[in-house]
């Protein structure tokens, strides 16, 4: 039996990304300000990952056409 997983919502996905970016910034550069900068700089990559994961898990390609 194949169970299809639901997609994480955009809010959950971006929240997890922000927490990871903040932790990385604080650990690497030892500053809360660096953590906030890491969040802001990480948003475009998080958005790109979200779109790629969403497109791949739909079963359709980037063009939106069903697989043949």
mmCIF file as Biopython writes it, N, C-alpha, C and O atoms, coordinates in Angstrom:
data_model
#
loop_
_atom_site.group_PDB
_atom_site.id
_atom_site.type_symbol
_atom_site.label_atom_id
_atom_site.label_alt_id
_atom_site.label_comp_id
_atom_site.label_asym_id
_atom_site.label_entity_id
_atom_site.label_seq_id
_atom_site.pdbx_PDB_ins_code
_atom_site.Cartn_x
_atom_site.Cartn_y
_atom_site.Cartn_z
_atom_site.occupancy
_atom_site.B_iso_or_equiv
_atom_site.auth_seq_id
_atom_site.auth_asym_id
_atom_site.pdbx_PDB_model_num
ATOM 1   N N  . UNK A ? 1  ? 0.845  -1.164 0.000   1.0 0.0 1  A 1 
ATOM 2   C CA . UNK A ? 1  ? 0.000  0.000  0.000   1.0 0.0 1  A 1 
ATOM 3   C C  . UNK A ? 1  ? 0.896  1.235  0.000   1.0 0.0 1  A 1 
ATOM 4   O O  . UNK A ? 1  ? 1.819  1.335  0.808   1.0 0.0 1  A 1 
ATOM 5   N N  . UNK A ? 2  ? 0.628  2.166  -0.896  1.0 0.0 2  A 1 
ATOM 6   C CA . UNK A ? 2  ? 1.413  3.385  -1.019  1.0 0.0 2  A 1 
ATOM 7   C C  . UNK A ? 2  ? 0.653  4.529  -0.369  1.0 0.0 2  A 1 
ATOM 8   O O  . UNK A ? 2  ? -0.485 4.814  -0.741  1.0 0.0 2  A 1 
ATOM 9   N N  . UNK A ? 3  ? 1.275  5.182  0.598   1.0 0.0 3  A 1 
ATOM 10  C CA . UNK A ? 3  ? 0.648  6.302  1.293   1.0 0.0 3  A 1 
ATOM 11  C C  . UNK A ? 3  ? 1.299  7.576  0.794   1.0 0.0 3  A 1 
ATOM 12  O O  . UNK A ? 3  ? 2.521  7.715  0.845   1.0 0.0 3  A 1 
ATOM 13  N N  . UNK A ? 4  ? 0.493  8.502  0.314   1.0 0.0 4  A 1 
ATOM 14  C CA . UNK A ? 4  ? 1.014  9.764  -0.192  1.0 0.0 4  A 1 
ATOM 15  C C  . UNK A ? 4  ? 1.101  10.765 0.953   1.0 0.0 4  A 1 
ATOM 16  O O  . UNK A ? 4  ? 0.128  10.993 1.672   1.0 0.0 4  A 1 
ATOM 17  N N  . UNK A ? 5  ? 2.290  11.361 1.111   1.0 0.0 5  A 1 
ATOM 18  C CA . UNK A ? 5  ? 2.496  12.328 2.181   1.0 0.0 5  A 1 
ATOM 19  C C  . UNK A ? 5  ? 1.982  13.691 1.749   1.0 0.0 5  A 1 
ATOM 20  O O  . UNK A ? 5  ? 2.047  14.050 0.573   1.0 0.0 5  A 1 
ATOM 21  N N  . UNK A ? 6  ? 1.476  14.437 2.705   1.0 0.0 6  A 1 
ATOM 22  C CA . UNK A ? 6  ? 1.018  15.782 2.410   1.0 0.0 6  A 1 
ATOM 23  C C  . UNK A ? 6  ? 2.211  16.729 2.372   1.0 0.0 6  A 1 
ATOM 24  O O  . UNK A ? 6  ? 3.234  16.471 3.006   1.0 0.0 6  A 1 
ATOM 25  N N  . UNK A ? 7  ? 2.082  17.799 1.648   1.0 0.0 7  A 1 
ATOM 26  C CA . UNK A ? 7  ? 3.134  18.813 1.566   1.0 0.0 7  A 1 
ATOM 27  C C  . UNK A ? 7  ? 3.150  19.633 2.848   1.0 0.0 7  A 1 
ATOM 28  O O  . UNK A ? 7  ? 2.099  19.882 3.438   1.0 0.0 7  A 1 
ATOM 29  N N  . UNK A ? 8  ? 4.331  20.056 3.282   1.0 0.0 8  A 1 
ATOM 30  C CA . UNK A ? 8  ? 4.344  21.018 4.378   1.0 0.0 8  A 1 
ATOM 31  C C  . UNK A ? 8  ? 3.835  22.361 3.857   1.0 0.0 8  A 1 
ATOM 32  O O  . UNK A ? 8  ? 4.092  22.723 2.708   1.0 0.0 8  A 1 
ATOM 33  N N  . UNK A ? 9  ? 3.134  23.079 4.678   1.0 0.0 9  A 1 
ATOM 34  C CA . UNK A ? 9  ? 2.647  24.382 4.239   1.0 0.0 9  A 1 
ATOM 35  C C  . UNK A ? 9  ? 3.829  25.325 4.104   1.0 0.0 9  A 1 
ATOM 36  O O  . UNK A ? 9  ? 4.905  25.082 4.651   1.0 0.0 9  A 1 
ATOM 37  N N  . UNK A ? 10 ? 3.614  26.393 3.374   1.0 0.0 10 A 1 
ATOM 38  C CA . UNK A ? 10 ? 4.685  27.371 3.157   1.0 0.0 10 A 1 
ATOM 39  C C  . UNK A ? 10 ? 5.145  27.971 4.482   1.0 0.0 10 A 1 
ATOM 40  O O  . UNK A ? 10 ? 6.340  28.188 4.679   1.0 0.0 10 A 1 
ATOM 41  N N  . UNK A ? 11 ? 4.218  28.238 5.382   1.0 0.0 11 A 1 
ATOM 42  C CA . UNK A ? 11 ? 4.577  28.828 6.674   1.0 0.0 11 A 1 
ATOM 43  C C  . UNK A ? 11 ? 5.485  27.899 7.469   1.0 0.0 11 A 1 
ATOM 44  O O  . UNK A ? 11 ? 6.476  28.346 8.047   1.0 0.0 11 A 1 
ATOM 45  N N  . UNK A ? 12 ? 5.158  26.623 7.503   1.0 0.0 12 A 1 
ATOM 46  C CA . UNK A ? 12 ? 5.983  25.652 8.230   1.0 0.0 12 A 1 
ATOM 47  C C  . UNK A ? 12 ? 7.350  25.530 7.581   1.0 0.0 12 A 1 
ATOM 48  O O  . UNK A ? 12 ? 8.366  25.522 8.276   1.0 0.0 12 A 1 
ATOM 49  N N  . UNK A ? 13 ? 7.388  25.437 6.262   1.0 0.0 13 A 1 
ATOM 50  C CA . UNK A ? 13 ? 8.645  25.279 5.544   1.0 0.0 13 A 1 
ATOM 51  C C  . UNK A ? 13 ? 9.568  26.482 5.774   1.0 0.0 13 A 1 
ATOM 52  O O  . UNK A ? 13 ? 10.751 26.309 6.070   1.0 0.0 13 A 1 
ATOM 53  N N  . UNK A ? 14 ? 9.029  27.698 5.640   1.0 0.0 14 A 1 
ATOM 54  C CA . UNK A ? 14 ? 9.842  28.894 5.836   1.0 0.0 14 A 1 
ATOM 55  C C  . UNK A ? 14 ? 10.227 29.082 7.301   1.0 0.0 14 A 1 
ATOM 56  O O  . UNK A ? 14 ? 11.304 29.604 7.588   1.0 0.0 14 A 1 
ATOM 57  N N  . UNK A ? 15 ? 9.382  28.672 8.217   1.0 0.0 15 A 1 
ATOM 58  C CA . UNK A ? 15 ? 9.732  28.764 9.637   1.0 0.0 15 A 1 
ATOM 59  C C  . UNK A ? 15 ? 10.895 27.846 9.989   1.0 0.0 15 A 1 
ATOM 60  O O  . UNK A ? 15 ? 11.807 28.241 10.716  1.0 0.0 15 A 1 
ATOM 61  N N  . UNK A ? 16 ? 10.860 26.633 9.475   1.0 0.0 16 A 1 
ATOM 62  C CA . UNK A ? 16 ? 11.969 25.705 9.718   1.0 0.0 16 A 1 
ATOM 63  C C  . UNK A ? 16 ? 13.251 26.248 9.100   1.0 0.0 16 A 1 
ATOM 64  O O  . UNK A ? 16 ? 14.316 26.186 9.714   1.0 0.0 16 A 1 
ATOM 65  N N  . UNK A ? 17 ? 13.148 26.778 7.890   1.0 0.0 17 A 1 
ATOM 66  C CA . UNK A ? 17 ? 14.310 27.368 7.234   1.0 0.0 17 A 1 
ATOM 67  C C  . UNK A ? 17 ? 14.876 28.542 8.013   1.0 0.0 17 A 1 
ATOM 68  O O  . UNK A ? 17 ? 16.094 28.686 8.118   1.0 0.0 17 A 1 
ATOM 69  N N  . UNK A ? 18 ? 14.004 29.383 8.562   1.0 0.0 18 A 1 
ATOM 70  C CA . UNK A ? 18 ? 14.458 30.541 9.333   1.0 0.0 18 A 1 
ATOM 71  C C  . UNK A ? 18 ? 15.161 30.108 10.616  1.0 0.0 18 A 1 
ATOM 72  O O  . UNK A ? 18 ? 16.174 30.696 10.994  1.0 0.0 18 A 1 
ATOM 73  N N  . UNK A ? 19 ? 14.640 29.094 11.281  1.0 0.0 19 A 1 
ATOM 74  C CA . UNK A ? 19 ? 15.269 28.607 12.513  1.0 0.0 19 A 1 
ATOM 75  C C  . UNK A ? 19 ? 16.650 28.025 12.214  1.0 0.0 19 A 1 
ATOM 76  O O  . UNK A ? 19 ? 17.607 28.276 12.947  1.0 0.0 19 A 1 
ATOM 77  N N  . UNK A ? 20 ? 16.746 27.254 11.145  1.0 0.0 20 A 1 
ATOM 78  C CA . UNK A ? 20 ? 18.041 26.672 10.765  1.0 0.0 20 A 1 
ATOM 79  C C  . UNK A ? 20 ? 19.035 27.771 10.402  1.0 0.0 20 A 1 
ATOM 80  O O  . UNK A ? 20 ? 20.187 27.733 10.832  1.0 0.0 20 A 1 
ATOM 81  N N  . UNK A ? 21 ? 18.593 28.746 9.613   1.0 0.0 21 A 1 
ATOM 82  C CA . UNK A ? 21 ? 19.484 29.853 9.232   1.0 0.0 21 A 1 
ATOM 83  C C  . UNK A ? 21 ? 19.926 30.660 10.449  1.0 0.0 21 A 1 
ATOM 84  O O  . UNK A ? 21 ? 21.092 31.042 10.549  1.0 0.0 21 A 1 
ATOM 85  N N  . UNK A ? 22 ? 19.009 30.921 11.367  1.0 0.0 22 A 1 
ATOM 86  C CA . UNK A ? 22 ? 19.346 31.686 12.565  1.0 0.0 22 A 1 
ATOM 87  C C  . UNK A ? 22 ? 20.364 30.935 13.418  1.0 0.0 22 A 1 
ATOM 88  O O  . UNK A ? 22 ? 21.336 31.515 13.900  1.0 0.0 22 A 1 
ATOM 89  N N  . UNK A ? 23 ? 20.129 29.648 13.596  1.0 0.0 23 A 1 
ATOM 90  C CA . UNK A ? 23 ? 21.061 28.845 14.390  1.0 0.0 23 A 1 
ATOM 91  C C  . UNK A ? 23 ? 22.435 28.811 13.731  1.0 0.0 23 A 1 
ATOM 92  O O  . UNK A ? 23 ? 23.454 28.935 14.410  1.0 0.0 23 A 1 
ATOM 93  N N  . UNK A ? 24 ? 22.465 28.646 12.417  1.0 0.0 24 A 1 
ATOM 94  C CA . UNK A ? 24 ? 23.738 28.632 11.703  1.0 0.0 24 A 1 
ATOM 95  C C  . UNK A ? 24 ? 24.469 29.963 11.874  1.0 0.0 24 A 1 
ATOM 96  O O  . UNK A ? 24 ? 25.671 29.976 12.138  1.0 0.0 24 A 1 
ATOM 97  N N  . UNK A ? 25 ? 23.760 31.076 11.727  1.0 0.0 25 A 1 
ATOM 98  C CA . UNK A ? 25 ? 24.383 32.392 11.881  1.0 0.0 25 A 1 
ATOM 99  C C  . UNK A ? 25 ? 24.912 32.623 13.286  1.0 0.0 25 A 1 
ATOM 100 O O  . UNK A ? 25 ? 26.005 33.162 13.464  1.0 0.0 25 A 1 
ATOM 101 N N  . UNK A ? 26 ? 24.141 32.217 14.277  1.0 0.0 26 A 1 
ATOM 102 C CA . UNK A ? 26 ? 24.577 32.406 15.670  1.0 0.0 26 A 1 
ATOM 103 C C  . UNK A ? 26 ? 25.769 31.519 16.014  1.0 0.0 26 A 1 
ATOM 104 O O  . UNK A ? 26 ? 26.681 31.954 16.717  1.0 0.0 26 A 1 
ATOM 105 N N  . UNK A ? 27 ? 25.769 30.292 15.530  1.0 0.0 27 A 1 
ATOM 106 C CA . UNK A ? 27 ? 26.864 29.376 15.854  1.0 0.0 27 A 1 
ATOM 107 C C  . UNK A ? 27 ? 28.139 29.761 15.101  1.0 0.0 27 A 1 
ATOM 108 O O  . UNK A ? 27 ? 29.227 29.764 15.677  1.0 0.0 27 A 1 
ATOM 109 N N  . UNK A ? 28 ? 28.003 30.081 13.828  1.0 0.0 28 A 1 
ATOM 110 C CA . UNK A ? 28 ? 29.192 30.354 13.021  1.0 0.0 28 A 1 
ATOM 111 C C  . UNK A ? 28 ? 29.823 31.711 13.357  1.0 0.0 28 A 1 
ATOM 112 O O  . UNK A ? 28 ? 31.044 31.812 13.471  1.0 0.0 28 A 1 
ATOM 113 N N  . UNK A ? 29 ? 28.996 32.753 13.514  1.0 0.0 29 A 1 
ATOM 114 C CA . UNK A ? 29 ? 29.547 34.092 13.707  1.0 0.0 29 A 1 
ATOM 115 C C  . UNK A ? 29 ? 29.326 34.639 15.116  1.0 0.0 29 A 1 
ATOM 116 O O  . UNK A ? 29 ? 29.661 35.795 15.375  1.0 0.0 29 A 1 
ATOM 117 N N  . UNK A ? 30 ? 28.781 33.858 16.017  1.0 0.0 30 A 1 
ATOM 118 C CA . UNK A ? 30 ? 28.644 34.196 17.440  1.0 0.0 30 A 1 
ATOM 119 C C  . UNK A ? 30 ? 27.939 35.527 17.685  1.0 0.0 30 A 1 
ATOM 120 O O  . UNK A ? 30 ? 28.370 36.318 18.524  1.0 0.0 30 A 1 
ATOM 121 N N  . UNK A ? 31 ? 26.866 35.768 16.959  1.0 0.0 31 A 1 
ATOM 122 C CA . UNK A ? 31 ? 26.151 37.029 17.109  1.0 0.0 31 A 1 
ATOM 123 C C  . UNK A ? 31 ? 24.685 36.844 16.724  1.0 0.0 31 A 1 
ATOM 124 O O  . UNK A ? 31 ? 24.368 36.141 15.765  1.0 0.0 31 A 1 
ATOM 125 N N  . UNK A ? 32 ? 23.800 37.482 17.483  1.0 0.0 32 A 1 
ATOM 126 C CA . UNK A ? 32 ? 22.375 37.437 17.161  1.0 0.0 32 A 1 
ATOM 127 C C  . UNK A ? 32 ? 22.116 38.205 15.870  1.0 0.0 32 A 1 
ATOM 128 O O  . UNK A ? 32 ? 21.279 37.803 15.061  1.0 0.0 32 A 1 
ATOM 129 N N  . UNK A ? 33 ? 22.835 39.310 15.678  1.0 0.0 33 A 1 
ATOM 130 C CA . UNK A ? 33 ? 22.676 40.092 14.451  1.0 0.0 33 A 1 
ATOM 131 C C  . UNK A ? 33 ? 23.058 39.242 13.236  1.0 0.0 33 A 1 
ATOM 132 O O  . UNK A ? 33 ? 22.393 39.304 12.201  1.0 0.0 33 A 1 
ATOM 133 N N  . UNK A ? 34 ? 24.111 38.461 13.357  1.0 0.0 34 A 1 
ATOM 134 C CA . UNK A ? 34 ? 24.510 37.573 12.267  1.0 0.0 34 A 1 
ATOM 135 C C  . UNK A ? 34 ? 23.424 36.529 12.001  1.0 0.0 34 A 1 
ATOM 136 O O  . UNK A ? 34 ? 23.214 36.132 10.855  1.0 0.0 34 A 1 
ATOM 137 N N  . UNK A ? 35 ? 22.738 36.084 13.052  1.0 0.0 35 A 1 
ATOM 138 C CA . UNK A ? 35 ? 21.639 35.141 12.873  1.0 0.0 35 A 1 
ATOM 139 C C  . UNK A ? 35 ? 20.494 35.748 12.083  1.0 0.0 35 A 1 
ATOM 140 O O  . UNK A ? 35 ? 19.906 35.095 11.221  1.0 0.0 35 A 1 
ATOM 141 N N  . UNK A ? 36 ? 20.182 37.003 12.381  1.0 0.0 36 A 1 
ATOM 142 C CA . UNK A ? 36 ? 19.108 37.695 11.650  1.0 0.0 36 A 1 
ATOM 143 C C  . UNK A ? 36 ? 19.516 37.923 10.199  1.0 0.0 36 A 1 
ATOM 144 O O  . UNK A ? 36 ? 18.701 37.754 9.292   1.0 0.0 36 A 1 
ATOM 145 N N  . UNK A ? 37 ? 20.771 38.306 9.973   1.0 0.0 37 A 1 
ATOM 146 C CA . UNK A ? 37 ? 21.266 38.494 8.609   1.0 0.0 37 A 1 
ATOM 147 C C  . UNK A ? 37 ? 21.219 37.170 7.850   1.0 0.0 37 A 1 
ATOM 148 O O  . UNK A ? 37 ? 20.884 37.151 6.666   1.0 0.0 37 A 1 
ATOM 149 N N  . UNK A ? 38 ? 21.548 36.073 8.513   1.0 0.0 38 A 1 
ATOM 150 C CA . UNK A ? 38 ? 21.492 34.760 7.876   1.0 0.0 38 A 1 
ATOM 151 C C  . UNK A ? 38 ? 20.061 34.403 7.475   1.0 0.0 38 A 1 
ATOM 152 O O  . UNK A ? 38 ? 19.849 33.788 6.430   1.0 0.0 38 A 1 
ATOM 153 N N  . UNK A ? 39 ? 19.089 34.777 8.286   1.0 0.0 39 A 1 
ATOM 154 C CA . UNK A ? 39 ? 17.681 34.532 7.941   1.0 0.0 39 A 1 
ATOM 155 C C  . UNK A ? 39 ? 17.323 35.276 6.662   1.0 0.0 39 A 1 
ATOM 156 O O  . UNK A ? 39 ? 16.750 34.696 5.739   1.0 0.0 39 A 1 
ATOM 157 N N  . UNK A ? 40 ? 17.664 36.572 6.611   1.0 0.0 40 A 1 
ATOM 158 C CA . UNK A ? 40 ? 17.315 37.396 5.455   1.0 0.0 40 A 1 
ATOM 159 C C  . UNK A ? 40 ? 18.019 36.895 4.194   1.0 0.0 40 A 1 
ATOM 160 O O  . UNK A ? 40 ? 17.412 36.823 3.126   1.0 0.0 40 A 1 
ATOM 161 N N  . UNK A ? 41 ? 19.293 36.553 4.323   1.0 0.0 41 A 1 
ATOM 162 C CA . UNK A ? 41 ? 20.049 36.077 3.160   1.0 0.0 41 A 1 
ATOM 163 C C  . UNK A ? 41 ? 19.624 34.671 2.745   1.0 0.0 41 A 1 
ATOM 164 O O  . UNK A ? 41 ? 19.802 34.294 1.587   1.0 0.0 41 A 1 
ATOM 165 N N  . UNK A ? 42 ? 19.075 33.903 3.652   1.0 0.0 42 A 1 
ATOM 166 C CA . UNK A ? 42 ? 18.655 32.541 3.343   1.0 0.0 42 A 1 
ATOM 167 C C  . UNK A ? 42 ? 17.269 32.431 2.742   1.0 0.0 42 A 1 
ATOM 168 O O  . UNK A ? 42 ? 16.896 31.360 2.263   1.0 0.0 42 A 1 
ATOM 169 N N  . UNK A ? 43 ? 16.494 33.506 2.752   1.0 0.0 43 A 1 
ATOM 170 C CA . UNK A ? 43 ? 15.129 33.444 2.226   1.0 0.0 43 A 1 
ATOM 171 C C  . UNK A ? 43 ? 15.057 33.070 0.748   1.0 0.0 43 A 1 
ATOM 172 O O  . UNK A ? 43 ? 14.225 32.237 0.390   1.0 0.0 43 A 1 
ATOM 173 N N  . UNK A ? 44 ? 15.888 33.646 -0.132  1.0 0.0 44 A 1 
ATOM 174 C CA . UNK A ? 44 ? 15.784 33.245 -1.547  1.0 0.0 44 A 1 
ATOM 175 C C  . UNK A ? 44 ? 16.078 31.755 -1.771  1.0 0.0 44 A 1 
ATOM 176 O O  . UNK A ? 44 ? 15.398 31.106 -2.566  1.0 0.0 44 A 1 
ATOM 177 N N  . UNK A ? 45 ? 17.071 31.218 -1.086  1.0 0.0 45 A 1 
ATOM 178 C CA . UNK A ? 45 ? 17.377 29.799 -1.236  1.0 0.0 45 A 1 
ATOM 179 C C  . UNK A ? 45 ? 16.245 28.936 -0.669  1.0 0.0 45 A 1 
ATOM 180 O O  . UNK A ? 45 ? 15.902 27.903 -1.243  1.0 0.0 45 A 1 
ATOM 181 N N  . UNK A ? 46 ? 15.675 29.357 0.443   1.0 0.0 46 A 1 
ATOM 182 C CA . UNK A ? 46 ? 14.549 28.626 1.016   1.0 0.0 46 A 1 
ATOM 183 C C  . UNK A ? 46 ? 13.363 28.625 0.054   1.0 0.0 46 A 1 
ATOM 184 O O  . UNK A ? 46 ? 12.693 27.605 -0.107  1.0 0.0 46 A 1 
ATOM 185 N N  . UNK A ? 47 ? 13.104 29.762 -0.580  1.0 0.0 47 A 1 
ATOM 186 C CA . UNK A ? 47 ? 12.009 29.848 -1.552  1.0 0.0 47 A 1 
ATOM 187 C C  . UNK A ? 47 ? 12.272 28.940 -2.746  1.0 0.0 47 A 1 
ATOM 188 O O  . UNK A ? 47 ? 11.358 28.276 -3.235  1.0 0.0 47 A 1 
ATOM 189 N N  . UNK A ? 48 ? 13.512 28.910 -3.215  1.0 0.0 48 A 1 
ATOM 190 C CA . UNK A ? 48 ? 13.862 28.043 -4.338  1.0 0.0 48 A 1 
ATOM 191 C C  . UNK A ? 48 ? 13.679 26.569 -3.973  1.0 0.0 48 A 1 
ATOM 192 O O  . UNK A ? 48 ? 13.124 25.796 -4.754  1.0 0.0 48 A 1 
ATOM 193 N N  . UNK A ? 49 ? 14.147 26.185 -2.788  1.0 0.0 49 A 1 
ATOM 194 C CA . UNK A ? 49 ? 13.970 24.803 -2.341  1.0 0.0 49 A 1 
ATOM 195 C C  . UNK A ? 49 ? 12.495 24.444 -2.204  1.0 0.0 49 A 1 
ATOM 196 O O  . UNK A ? 49 ? 12.084 23.341 -2.566  1.0 0.0 49 A 1 
ATOM 197 N N  . UNK A ? 50 ? 11.704 25.371 -1.683  1.0 0.0 50 A 1 
ATOM 198 C CA . UNK A ? 50 ? 10.269 25.141 -1.522  1.0 0.0 50 A 1 
ATOM 199 C C  . UNK A ? 50 ? 9.614  24.894 -2.874  1.0 0.0 50 A 1 
ATOM 200 O O  . UNK A ? 50 ? 8.810  23.973 -3.014  1.0 0.0 50 A 1 
ATOM 201 N N  . UNK A ? 51 ? 9.951  25.711 -3.869  1.0 0.0 51 A 1 
ATOM 202 C CA . UNK A ? 51 ? 9.351  25.546 -5.189  1.0 0.0 51 A 1 
ATOM 203 C C  . UNK A ? 51 ? 9.792  24.243 -5.849  1.0 0.0 51 A 1 
ATOM 204 O O  . UNK A ? 51 ? 8.987  23.576 -6.498  1.0 0.0 51 A 1 
ATOM 205 N N  . UNK A ? 52 ? 11.060 23.876 -5.689  1.0 0.0 52 A 1 
ATOM 206 C CA . UNK A ? 52 ? 11.554 22.633 -6.283  1.0 0.0 52 A 1 
ATOM 207 C C  . UNK A ? 52 ? 10.886 21.422 -5.635  1.0 0.0 52 A 1 
ATOM 208 O O  . UNK A ? 52 ? 10.439 20.509 -6.329  1.0 0.0 52 A 1 
ATOM 209 N N  . UNK A ? 53 ? 10.820 21.418 -4.314  1.0 0.0 53 A 1 
ATOM 210 C CA . UNK A ? 53 ? 10.191 20.290 -3.606  1.0 0.0 53 A 1 
ATOM 211 C C  . UNK A ? 53 ? 8.716  20.210 -3.963  1.0 0.0 53 A 1 
ATOM 212 O O  . UNK A ? 53 ? 8.191  19.114 -4.158  1.0 0.0 53 A 1 
ATOM 213 N N  . UNK A ? 54 ? 8.043  21.335 -4.051  1.0 0.0 54 A 1 
ATOM 214 C CA . UNK A ? 54 ? 6.616  21.357 -4.393  1.0 0.0 54 A 1 
ATOM 215 C C  . UNK A ? 54 ? 6.389  20.808 -5.798  1.0 0.0 54 A 1 
ATOM 216 O O  . UNK A ? 54 ? 5.458  20.035 -6.023  1.0 0.0 54 A 1 
ATOM 217 N N  . UNK A ? 55 ? 7.244  21.210 -6.744  1.0 0.0 55 A 1 
ATOM 218 C CA . UNK A ? 55 ? 7.079  20.755 -8.126  1.0 0.0 55 A 1 
ATOM 219 C C  . UNK A ? 55 ? 7.366  19.263 -8.252  1.0 0.0 55 A 1 
ATOM 220 O O  . UNK A ? 55 ? 6.674  18.559 -8.988  1.0 0.0 55 A 1 
ATOM 221 N N  . UNK A ? 56 ? 8.376  18.779 -7.543  1.0 0.0 56 A 1 
ATOM 222 C CA . UNK A ? 56 ? 8.736  17.360 -7.636  1.0 0.0 56 A 1 
ATOM 223 C C  . UNK A ? 56 ? 7.699  16.456 -6.972  1.0 0.0 56 A 1 
ATOM 224 O O  . UNK A ? 56 ? 7.446  15.351 -7.452  1.0 0.0 56 A 1 
ATOM 225 N N  . UNK A ? 57 ? 7.100  16.912 -5.876  1.0 0.0 57 A 1 
ATOM 226 C CA . UNK A ? 57 ? 6.196  16.039 -5.140  1.0 0.0 57 A 1 
ATOM 227 C C  . UNK A ? 57 ? 4.786  16.034 -5.721  1.0 0.0 57 A 1 
ATOM 228 O O  . UNK A ? 57 ? 3.977  15.188 -5.340  1.0 0.0 57 A 1 
ATOM 229 N N  . UNK A ? 58 ? 4.471  16.946 -6.626  1.0 0.0 58 A 1 
ATOM 230 C CA . UNK A ? 58 ? 3.156  16.963 -7.264  1.0 0.0 58 A 1 
ATOM 231 C C  . UNK A ? 58 ? 2.982  15.826 -8.251  1.0 0.0 58 A 1 
ATOM 232 O O  . UNK A ? 58 ? 1.861  15.455 -8.597  1.0 0.0 58 A 1 
ATOM 233 N N  . UNK A ? 59 ? 4.102  15.275 -8.702  1.0 0.0 59 A 1 
ATOM 234 C CA . UNK A ? 59 ? 4.016  14.267 -9.743  1.0 0.0 59 A 1 
ATOM 235 C C  . UNK A ? 59 ? 4.027  14.883 -11.120 1.0 0.0 59 A 1 
ATOM 236 O O  . UNK A ? 59 ? 3.991  14.175 -12.126 1.0 0.0 59 A 1 
ATOM 237 N N  . UNK A ? 60 ? 4.078  16.204 -11.168 1.0 0.0 60 A 1 
ATOM 238 C CA . UNK A ? 60 ? 4.193  16.902 -12.443 1.0 0.0 60 A 1 
ATOM 239 C C  . UNK A ? 60 ? 5.547  17.545 -12.501 1.0 0.0 60 A 1 
ATOM 240 O O  . UNK A ? 60 ? 6.157  17.807 -11.464 1.0 0.0 60 A 1 
ATOM 241 N N  . UNK A ? 61 ? 6.018  17.799 -13.663 1.0 0.0 61 A 1 
ATOM 242 C CA . UNK A ? 61 ? 7.304  18.452 -13.824 1.0 0.0 61 A 1 
ATOM 243 C C  . UNK A ? 61 ? 7.190  19.940 -13.588 1.0 0.0 61 A 1 
ATOM 244 O O  . UNK A ? 61 ? 6.146  20.438 -13.167 1.0 0.0 61 A 1 
ATOM 245 N N  . UNK A ? 62 ? 8.256  20.637 -13.858 1.0 0.0 62 A 1 
ATOM 246 C CA . UNK A ? 62 ? 8.251  22.089 -13.694 1.0 0.0 62 A 1 
ATOM 247 C C  . UNK A ? 62 ? 7.279  22.725 -14.672 1.0 0.0 62 A 1 
ATOM 248 O O  . UNK A ? 62 ? 6.709  23.778 -14.385 1.0 0.0 62 A 1 
ATOM 249 N N  . UNK A ? 63 ? 7.082  22.090 -15.833 1.0 0.0 63 A 1 
ATOM 250 C CA . UNK A ? 63 ? 6.161  22.641 -16.840 1.0 0.0 63 A 1 
ATOM 251 C C  . UNK A ? 63 ? 4.703  22.454 -16.433 1.0 0.0 63 A 1 
ATOM 252 O O  . UNK A ? 63 ? 3.817  23.094 -17.001 1.0 0.0 63 A 1 
ATOM 253 N N  . UNK A ? 64 ? 4.447  21.598 -15.471 1.0 0.0 64 A 1 
ATOM 254 C CA . UNK A ? 64 ? 3.068  21.354 -15.044 1.0 0.0 64 A 1 
ATOM 255 C C  . UNK A ? 64 ? 2.407  20.205 -15.773 1.0 0.0 64 A 1 
ATOM 256 O O  . UNK A ? 64 ? 1.278  19.832 -15.454 1.0 0.0 64 A 1 
ATOM 257 N N  . UNK A ? 65 ? 3.103  19.636 -16.756 1.0 0.0 65 A 1 
ATOM 258 C CA . UNK A ? 65 ? 2.528  18.518 -17.513 1.0 0.0 65 A 1 
ATOM 259 C C  . UNK A ? 65 ? 2.698  17.227 -16.712 1.0 0.0 65 A 1 
ATOM 260 O O  . UNK A ? 65 ? 3.725  17.038 -16.061 1.0 0.0 65 A 1 
ATOM 261 N N  . UNK A ? 66 ? 1.713  16.345 -16.752 1.0 0.0 66 A 1 
ATOM 262 C CA . UNK A ? 66 ? 1.857  15.071 -16.032 1.0 0.0 66 A 1 
ATOM 263 C C  . UNK A ? 66 ? 2.962  14.224 -16.657 1.0 0.0 66 A 1 
ATOM 264 O O  . UNK A ? 66 ? 3.234  14.344 -17.852 1.0 0.0 66 A 1 
ATOM 265 N N  . UNK A ? 67 ? 3.600  13.369 -15.858 1.0 0.0 67 A 1 
ATOM 266 C CA . UNK A ? 67 ? 4.667  12.537 -16.413 1.0 0.0 67 A 1 
ATOM 267 C C  . UNK A ? 67 ? 4.121  11.539 -17.435 1.0 0.0 67 A 1 
ATOM 268 O O  . UNK A ? 67 ? 2.989  11.071 -17.316 1.0 0.0 67 A 1 
ATOM 269 N N  . UNK A ? 68 ? 4.925  11.227 -18.422 1.0 0.0 68 A 1 
ATOM 270 C CA . UNK A ? 68 ? 4.462  10.296 -19.459 1.0 0.0 68 A 1 
ATOM 271 C C  . UNK A ? 68 ? 4.937  8.892  -19.173 1.0 0.0 68 A 1 
ATOM 272 O O  . UNK A ? 68 ? 4.643  7.974  -19.938 1.0 0.0 68 A 1 
#
